[in-house]
Amino acid sequence: MYPNLYYAFRDLFGIEIPVFKILQTFGFFVAVAFLAGAYVLTKELKRREQLGWLKPVSQTVLTGGPATTSEYISNGILGFLLGWKGLGLILNWDKVSQNFQGFILSAEGSFLGGLAVAAILVFLKYNSAKKGSVAKKETVNIWPHQRVPDIIVMAAIAGLLGAKVFHNLENWNDFVQDPIGSLLSFSGLTFYGGLIVATVVILRYARKRQISIKHLIDSAAPALMLAYAIGRMGCQFAGDGDWGIYNSAYITDTTGHVVQVQPSEFNNAVQRNIAFFQQQYSDTAHIPHAAFAKPAALSFLPDWFFASGYAHNVVNEGVPMPGCDGPYCRVLPVGVYPTPLYEILACLVLTGVLWAIRKKIIVPGVIFGVYLVLNGLERFFVEKIRVNTKYDIFGFHPTQAEIISFLMVVGGIIWIWYCRKKNTAVATAS
């Protein structure tokens, strides 16, 4: 696993770039996911605009004139933060490089550096403003694809907040023990929480900007599926704890690789590492696991496709690795199902499906309904071998993701029916 890009470049290319220690692998893939999603969304919106399904909206903008007080204030705040943390990072590099997240969330930094950069940005804003020019109003046409940067920023902010809130609701006991740490931690995100909150925010924005909601969500369907697949790459390569239950057909050797064993060896591995398992489970006699050895028909696949010890994982979960010296030197003693890998493959295929049908289905809203069904089914079945908190509802024990994915499938089917019925009614009336 590669906790940050420094380890990735060192292991893959033999190149050591110390500054890459501040670039977390998971965060890198999340950023790539948003950029890829923005590209696909823009491309599909442009296609629908060319077909005449989406129209521009006239908007009055103010040009010229001096900078406003709010612009000076925002530049000053941005400059202070950049200088405060930026110069602090440079002056304390040895310490910061070992725990970049801790430094960002701390009160450490360069106060004078913050004031200096704030002053510079305020001056640049003053110098670039058209002082003396007369402010005037202009009417311009803005197409939906030109709104994509705003949509992506809102999706990022609302999505991350929603993902954090839903994760803490799902892991309430951990949250109440350390609420501040849970809220400020960069780990612990629930995709569906982010999807729900971001959807609400973006739909309100679309309605306000007079963008056809059905065409917008149809355009977003393949982008969402692709972004999810790329985001899961971050989970897989960083080893962020978002993995499956133990595959008791494999244990981890001293080098961090998994080796196939008899299922009975699982209990022996538990006893050898009882301190670790007792930290994870109150009852070590009921550790979630399922044995599945690589079938002969799939012998061409590597063992890590079926089980992974997630050596050097970013959350430092597992037992110490012999001979390893550094901040990320732990490995799971028993291999777990690499569920992020399965979701990457599934969602890349489903992205292709959505991209292939987008020109064939012309009823507005239906493609998004298909996305809900496909994404819900994919997550519902993967959830069967994932580690998550289970609820007790009338004798059933679903996870939060299973509940939401089930509702997505049902909601998607109902939404497809509604869109098709409404489209038929409009066609008949016309």
LINFEN-V394705 format. One line per field, one symbol per residue. ss: DSSP state (A for helix, B for strand, O for the rest). Layout:
# LINFEN-V394705
ss: ???
This chain:
# LINFEN-V394705
ss: OOOBAAAAAAAAAOOOOAAAAAOBAAAAAAAAAAAAAAAAAAAAAAAAAAOOOOOOBBBBBBBOOOOOAAAAAAAAAAAAAAAAAAAAAAAOAAAAOOOAAAAAOOOOOOAAAAAAAAAAAAAAAAAAOOOOOOOBBBBBBBOAAAAAAAAAAAAAAAAAAAAAAAAAAAOAAAAAAOAAAAAAOOOOOOAAAAAAAAAAAAAAAAAAOOOOAAAAAAAAAAAAAAAAAAAAAAAAAAOOOOOBOBBBBBBBOOOOOBBBOOOOAAAAAAAAOAAAAAAAOOOAAAOOBOOOOOOAAAOOOOAAAOOBOOOOOOOOOOBBOOOOOOOOOBBOOBBBOOAAAAAAAAAAAAAAAAAAAOOOOOOOOAAAAAAAAAAAAAAAAAAAABOOOBOOBOOBOOBAAAAAAAAAAAAAAAAAAAAAAAAAAAAAAO
